[in-house]
Amino acid sequence: MFSRGDYRIDEQASIVRKALTEDRTTSSLTRVIYAGEPVQIGTDSTTPAAGAPYMIPLTDGKPVIGTDYFAGIPVNDSDDTSSADGEITIALAIPSLTVMTAKGSTPANIDTQSELDAYLFDSVNANVAALVYTINEDEGVDDNVHGFVLIGGNYVTKEMDFTVKPLASLLGSNN
């Protein structure tokens, strides 16, 4: 499996813009960034950095408030190569306004409306396993650390709706 389409913009309150991706020799990335794979700013796949010019895939347990700067969801695959930087078009997530959707990490936790409702307004982060991106509703609430807020979902499809907090966002941070 891979990440294409794991995250999506559910309600269009975003701005679509071009962003840069680093070549795969300088970066620790060994593949393109896929459309639908959440991205943050950084210098390579393990080093998020304020003011960095490149998009990198969101890593497990991210975004963390004050450390990571979630950017949004790519609408196309990146075109970088092993020797040349590239570009990617992303739907920038506007903090607290852009609603995104992804599957929950543990589908059995959200297979009824009452179970889904129990997670409303919890602060959570992404879960990444084998290039599959989900929302980690299991990690417990930490409002001072976790960069996403759950605002609903669909128990039939096991999907959760969420927004990004301003201090975990490229557009809302003080980077």
C-alpha positions in Angstrom: 0.0 0.0 0.0 1.0 3.6 -0.4 -0.3 7.0 0.7 -1.9 8.3 -2.4 -5.3 9.7 -1.3 -5.0 8.7 2.4 -5.7 12.3 3.4 -8.0 14.6 1.6 -9.5 18.1 1.8 -13.1 17.5 2.8 -14.4 21.1 2.7 -12.6 23.5 0.4 -11.2 26.2 2.7 -7.7 26.0 1.4 -5.3 27.8 -1.0 -3.7 25.8 -3.8 -0.1 26.8 -4.4 3.2 25.5 -5.8 5.8 24.3 -3.4 9.3 22.9 -3.7 10.7 19.4 -3.1 14.3 18.5 -2.6 16.3 16.2 -4.9 16.6 12.6 -3.6 20.4 12.7 -3.3 20.5 15.7 -1.0 17.4 14.6 0.9 16.8 11.4 2.8 13.7 10.7 0.6 14.0 7.9 -1.9 10.7 8.4 -3.7 8.3 11.0 -4.9 5.7 12.6 -2.5 2.3 11.3 -3.5 -0.9 13.3 -4.0 -3.0 12.9 -0.8 0.1 12.4 1.3 0.1 15.0 4.1 3.2 17.3 4.0 5.1 19.6 6.3 7.9 22.0 5.7 11.5 20.7 6.3 14.9 19.9 5.0 14.5 16.2 4.6 12.2 13.4 5.8 13.5 13.5 9.4 14.2 17.2 9.9 11.2 19.6 10.0 12.4 23.1 10.1 10.9 26.6 10.3 11.6 28.6 7.2 12.8 25.6 5.2 11.9 25.8 1.5 11.0 22.2 0.9 7.9 20.0 1.4 8.5 16.6 3.1 6.0 13.9 4.0 4.4 14.2 7.4 6.1 11.6 9.7 4.5 9.4 12.4 3.3 11.3 15.5 3.3 14.7 13.8 2.5 17.6 13.7 3.8 18.6 17.1 3.0 22.2 18.2 6.0 24.5 18.1 8.2 21.9 16.3 6.4 20.9 13.1 4.7 23.1 10.5 2.0 21.1 8.7 1.4 22.6 5.2 -1.4 20.6 3.6 -2.3 18.0 1.1 -0.6 17.6 -2.3 -3.0 17.6 -5.3 -0.3 16.0 -7.6 2.8 13.8 -7.2 6.1 15.6 -6.8 8.4 15.8 -9.9 11.8 15.8 -8.1 14.4 13.3 -9.3 17.5 11.8 -7.8 19.6 14.8 -9.0 17.1 17.7 -9.4 14.9 19.6 -7.0 11.2 19.6 -8.0 7.8 21.1 -7.4 4.5 19.9 -6.0 1.1 21.6 -5.9 -0.5 21.5 -2.5 -3.8 22.6 -1.0 -2.5 24.6 1.9 -4.4 23.9 5.1 -5.8 27.1 6.6 -5.6 26.6 10.4 -8.9 25.9 12.1 -10.8 26.3 8.8 -9.7 23.6 6.3 -11.4 20.4 7.1 -9.5 17.3 6.2 -10.5 13.6 6.3 -8.6 10.4 6.9 -9.3 6.9 8.2 -8.9 6.3 12.0 -5.9 4.2 13.1 -8.1 1.6 14.8 -11.4 1.2 12.9 -13.0 -0.7 15.8 -12.7 2.4 17.9 -15.1 4.4 15.7 -17.6 1.9 14.3 -20.6 3.5 16.0 -21.7 7.1 16.1 -21.4 7.2 19.9 -17.8 5.9 19.7 -16.9 8.5 17.0 -18.6 11.2 19.1 -16.4 10.4 22.1 -13.4 11.7 20.2 -15.0 15.1 19.3 -12.5 17.9 19.8 -9.7 15.6 20.9 -6.2 16.8 20.0 -4.3 14.1 18.0 -1.6 13.5 15.4 -1.0 11.4 12.4 -0.1 7.8 12.4 2.1 6.5 9.6 2.7 2.8 9.0 4.0 1.3 5.8 3.2 4.6 4.0 -0.4 4.4 5.0 -1.5 7.6 6.7 -4.3 7.6 9.4 -5.4 9.7 12.3 -4.2 8.3 15.6 -7.3 8.5 17.8 -5.6 6.1 20.2 -2.7 8.3 21.4 -4.6 10.2 24.0 -5.3 13.9 24.2 -2.5 16.4 24.6 -3.7 19.8 23.8 -0.2 21.3 24.2 1.5 18.9 21.8 -0.8 17.3 19.3 -1.4 19.5 16.2 -4.7 18.2 14.8 -8.2 18.6 16.3 -11.0 16.0 15.6 -14.3 17.6 14.6 -16.4 14.7 13.4 -16.4 11.9 10.9 -18.2 9.0 9.5 -18.4 5.8 11.5 -19.6 3.8 8.4 -16.4 4.6 6.5 -14.3 4.7 9.6 -13.1 8.2 8.7 -12.4 11.2 10.9 -12.6 14.9 10.1 -10.0 17.2 11.5 -8.4 20.6 11.3 -4.8 21.7 12.0 -4.1 24.0 15.0 -2.6 27.4 14.2 0.7 26.7 16.1 1.2 23.4 14.2 0.6 25.0 10.8 2.7 26.6 8.2 0.1 29.4 7.8 -0.5 30.0 11.5 2.9 29.5 13.1 5.5 32.1 13.9 8.1 30.4 11.7 
